[in-house]
Amino acid sequence: MSRSGANGPKDGVPKGTGPTAAMLPDGRRLHLQHGPIDLVIQADGAVDEVLASYRQAAQRFETMLTELVGELAVLRMPAACDARLVGAVARRMREATLPHAENFITPMAAVAGAVADEILASMITGRRLDRAYVNNGGDIALHLGQGGRYAAALVADPVRAQIVGRATVTAADPVRGLATSGRHGRSHSLGIADSVTVLAGNAAAADAAATMIANAVDLPGSTKISRAPARELSPDSDLGDRLVTVGVAGLSRADVALALMTGQDHAAKLAVAGLIQSAFLCLDGICRTVGGAIEMDLKPSLEKAG
């Protein structure tokens, strides 16, 4: 999935605009925004610790987009290239995508998660917080103190936005990041999944894995799938002339099962390799799960295949 057009940098910082930080109306969450980067963050704990964490996050956010834009040319290259990356977020992006480099992937596949991880790291440095999270358009970095927990809603189809279950992460779980990918997402996908949600050690790792699993949910060569070169849809896409999904119609139950099976197999390999903890894959109302450490309860209206 290309991230060049959503919640990551394009070719430059918009002129006349700069990073903004403002508390949301609930008085508990902080909103950080600069160009395409749009974050909602929350910290729980003593008031002075929370306020200090918000100041640290806002300070780190000041230069983040500029740093990324300065390295875009390299970030759009395949992850395995040996070109040097300088910025902390850029290095997080490459680190998260390198384990997937046997297939085509660029560091841009992890930009949203890496931004969330970097802001979270700035929030918790030197602070004592019970819990904190950074939500970058659904890609979430977590900090959980002793006894802490975080519940994330699961949707089968982002277009309908119907919540079909929840994934709960506790402080004892080896998960500190969640990310969702799919053809209805903010960027282009090579596959046909409606949504793939991944839980992993950090948000960047979850982001990269969700991208690759969503790409694997596919029916290569099927005439029921419409595709177009990514460059025709987004001239600056890191996917170049690779064909991305623009439409899916008339899938049979067998088609759905086959496409999900390929994605499930890929997710299982990532789980065995220790790259993810759990995955939740959905296509056309059918959902499958990989990994049993995080319980994912589905409403009876959806079919679940383990």
LINCORHU-V543612 format. One record per run of one state. SS is the DSSP state (2 for helix, 1 for strand, 0 for the rest). FROM is the first residue (numbers start at 1). LEN is the number of residues. If there is no record, write none. Layout:
SS	FROM	LEN
SS	FROM	LEN
This chain:
0	1	19
1	20	4
0	24	5
1	29	6
0	35	2
1	37	8
0	45	2
2	47	15
0	62	2
2	64	7
0	71	1
2	72	4
0	76	2
1	78	1
0	79	9
2	88	11
0	99	7
1	106	1
2	107	18
0	125	6
1	131	6
0	137	2
1	139	6
0	145	4
1	149	7
0	156	7
1	163	8
0	171	6
1	177	5
0	182	13
1	195	6
0	201	2
2	203	14
0	217	8
1	225	5
2	230	4
0	234	9
1	243	6
0	249	4
2	253	20
0	273	5
1	278	6
0	284	2
1	286	5
0	291	5
1	296	3
0	299	4
1	303	3
0	306	1
